[in-house]
Structures are given as structure tokens and as C-alpha cells.
Amino acid sequence: GQVEEIKQLVDAGKYFTINRGRQYGKTTTLRRLEIVLRGAYAVLSLDFQKISTAAFQTEDSFAKAFIRLVLRKAGKVPIPEEIQNRLRAFLETNRQVMLDELFDVFYQWCTQYEKPVVLMIDEVDSASNHQVFLDFLAQLRASYLEREDEEDEGVFWSVILAGVKDVRHLKSRIRPEGQQRVNSPWNIAADFLVDMSLSESGIQGMLEEYEEDHHTGMEPGGMAKLLRDYTGGYPFLVSRLCQLMDRAAAGNPEDPGCRKRAWSRDGFEAALRSLLREDNTLFQSLSGKLLNYPELKSALRSILMEGESLAYNSQQEEIALLEMYGFIREEGRKVRISNRVFETVLYNLFLSDEELRGNTFTREGGLAKNIFVKDGKLDMRLVLERFIQTYTKVRGPLRECFLERDGREDFLLYLVPIINGTGNYYIEAQTRDQTRTDVVVDYLGQQYVVELKIWRGERYHAEGEKQLSGYLDYFGLATGYMLSFNFNKMKEPGVKRVQVGEKVLYEGTV
């Protein structure tokens, strides 16, 4: 799996970084990697979180803090006694210790020891704002280049730096004023292309193990697909949703059906609602980044609300940063939000910005909430009817300056308070553009697909009906909903029932 792929980079003697968003499983991966490497390598695994900020102020304080970290590992890592003594002598001296002296000792260890030495450093973010860390990277780089030029054996066989930030981006950030350096001290790093997200089959394997122990009666394959579809395999999101379902399964030990319900689609949706209500550090990080980059927030809002496309450019700092944190990804040279959970967090964020301004649609949807549920089912036809009435009352006749974004945002603002607390929604990324949007609602175990579109004539409308009918097949649904914003003066506002083959469509016209 992933660890074996990373081991291949180590076997090839590469220096590289593992950069992934918060709670992406980097530390767990490093631990597993260390175990796999132990037979063939001496693995020096350090954590920079254990070095205080003050220690990064001077070369001497950093060198001594680094030595203390290394000596703490002496019991687990076969560091020769002579090397340990030389390192301790640095700690006992009153004079300033320089990094090149420290590297001389590492050179002696690495060139004389029977196995190649691998250096792994976790939480390098702790160091990334400090000049001395750049100097440390420069020492590693110099050693690597010597080995590449075959002048020398170099120091460490392979170096792995793990953290959220990519240290290759540091060169422009912490250079003193007036001092320019063209080369990044880490430009020798190999690209790290290992996919660290959890695959559907990987999730299924974990669920099968869980099922063997707990006998919930779940269908591991179906649950793995749901988890992967919504999270894109982001490890924290997968484990948090499973944690929430596990907690619900243990909620009522006397009810034999409790565990089965917790690990059903209904249980998954309940867990998803709980997750989306959380104010966890991951979601805080996402909203915090957008606060720092208002232009990027505006661009992401256009992608989600208007179906605009944003060209992917890895040189653009904001895009590189959001990708580094795992919030966006590249797809077909366009920026895409990484997964449905993050998309919904962003939609909720953008919609709440509108709500704070006292939005009429949110208020009207909330007030009418109780009339839309009958026998535990959402009456989506009635939702469309009431939305059309509200829209006409609030906005008046459609104007030519109308954009699909306006209709999309107004409908979501009306819908969200109706389903809040009981249902979830997401916007299907494959159909989200400037001509069509599919809103998929999960409500008490039932799905509803509502297509939003601007009316572009009878022929396009008939094609749209066929398109929606095919989309309903994908979901295994017999009924669908369509909301058209129609500029035709002769239109009939309201909702009508239309039969398309074996499907029933309720078509709303604004």
C-alpha cells in the first residue's frame, strides 16, 4: 500500500516531504514506515514539536536542541557510543556550536555505520518560520549534492520531512530584507506523489474487520462507497464519521436494532449532520484560510454558487496553499473542492453570510418548515410551490440581468432551514455549471434530486427532462424535480406533473 510506495522512495535514496492537511494521518504513516524500514536501515525519527520556539533563535540553540532530540533516541536507534560521546561534548561546551560541526559528526556515523541511516522529521511546520531551519536544510542539501556528484557518500541516505506546509515554498517567505536567494534550500526534494487518501477498498477492509468484532449487520461495501463518495478518502473525515456511527451504535445497548440503524444509510446521514455541525480544528482551518485570502474566498464562492471555473495554477500562492491543506485539488486543469463534506461546509459558510444580512428566503423557509413534512417524508413538490410564491413576492418578475447564481442561492437559502437538523444536501459537482445544477437532498432515508436551470426554449427543456430522467436512474429514483427560471412572458408559473417514460417529474416554473 501507501507505506510500500513510500519505502520505494527511501530505497532509491530520495529526500522528500510528506505534506498533507491537518489530521491526514501523516504521523501514523511515519510510524508504520519506521517499522517497515527498521530491518534494512537505521531510522532516526524526530519530532520538531518537541523543540521550543526559543531554540530556533540561534544556530547554537537549535544545534543543541537537535542533539538532545537525537540522544533521546539512543535507546531505540543504534547510535555508536563514540558518536553519542561527541554529541554530548557539544552540550557540555560553553562555546557556540555550529551546524556544520554537527553535520561532521553525523557524517562520521552515517559513513561508518553498517546500515544506511534514514532521517525522518515530523511536524516541521514548527520550524518553518525560522532562518536557522533554512540553514539546516541547506546543510542537508549540500550533503545530498555531494553524494549526487559522487564526490562523497553524503550524510543521510534518505530524508523525510512531514508537515502541513511544503518547505519548498519557504525560500520567498523568511529571507531577511534585501537578501535574495534564487534556489530553495530544498529544491533537491523528489516529488511526493503517493496518494495518502483512503481508497474505497481500504475503507471496506477496515469496516469488514469492525464488522467481525461488532456484528452490526451493516453492508461494508455500501458503507465504504458512501464514506469515500462524501469524504474523498480524507482520513480524518472518514474516521470521524465512523466514530460518530460507532458512538450511535453503542447509544442504546438494550435496543437490538440500534447498532444496525447506526451503520445504515440513515445512520450515516445522522453522523454527517453531526459532523457538519462541529466546530472542529479542520473546519476552523478551512474558514480561517478563506478569511486570510478574501479574493480566493470570492473565487470559490463563484465556483460553487455560479458554476464558474477557476483555472488551476500551482504558482499562485492562495491555490498552492489551499491544495497543500487538502481543501482543493486539480481536475482537468481546473480547481475543484476536495470532497462533498468540504463543499457543504463552504456552502453553509457562504449561505450563513447571507443569513446574517437578514435574508428573506431563509426567514420564509424557516417559518413554513412545519408544513413540508408528511408521514416522515419531505413534500418537495410543496417546497417548490411555496418557493415560487416567495420568489415572485420578493423578487417580482424575472429580469434580464438575472443570473443562475441568483436562483441557486435563493433556492438554497429557502431549502436549508427546512431540512436543517433532519436532512443533508449537496450540489452534484458533475452537473454544476452555468446552465444546470442538481441539488441532491437526503431526508430521513429518502433522496430527492432537484434540477435548477434557466429556461432556454422547449427543445432544451425536453433534453433537460431526458437528462434528469437518466440522472434519476443513477440514484434508483422514480420521481424527480425541476425548477426553471423562465423569462417567457407567456409562461405559467407554478408546478405541474410530467410523465417522462417511467419517471415522474414535478416541474416548477418561476
Secondary structure, DSSP 8 states (H G I E B T S, - for coil): -HHHHHHHHHHTT-EEEEE--TTSSHHHHHHHHHHHHTTTSEEEEEEGGGS-GGGGSSHHHHHHHHHHHHHHTTTTS---HHHHHHHHHHHH-SS---HHHHHHHHHHHHHHSSS-EEEEEE-GGGGTT-HHHHHHHHHHHHHHHHHHTTSS--S-SEEEEEESS-GGGGGGTS--TT---SS-TTTT-B------S--HHHHHHHHHHHHHHH-----HHHHHHHHHHHHTT-HHHHHHHHHHHHHHHTS-TT-TTHHHHHTSHHHHHHHHHHHHH---HHHHHHHHHHHH-HHHHHHHHIIIII----B--TTSHHHHHHHHTTSEEEETTEEEES-HHHHHHHHHHHHHHHHTTT-HHHHHHHHTGGGGEETTEE-HHHHHHHHHHHHHHHH-S--TT--HHHHHHHHHHHHHHHHTTTEEEEE-GGG-SSSEEEEEEEETTEEEEEEEEE---HHHHHHHHHHHHHHHHHHT-SEEEEEEE---TT---EEEEEEETTEEEEEEE-
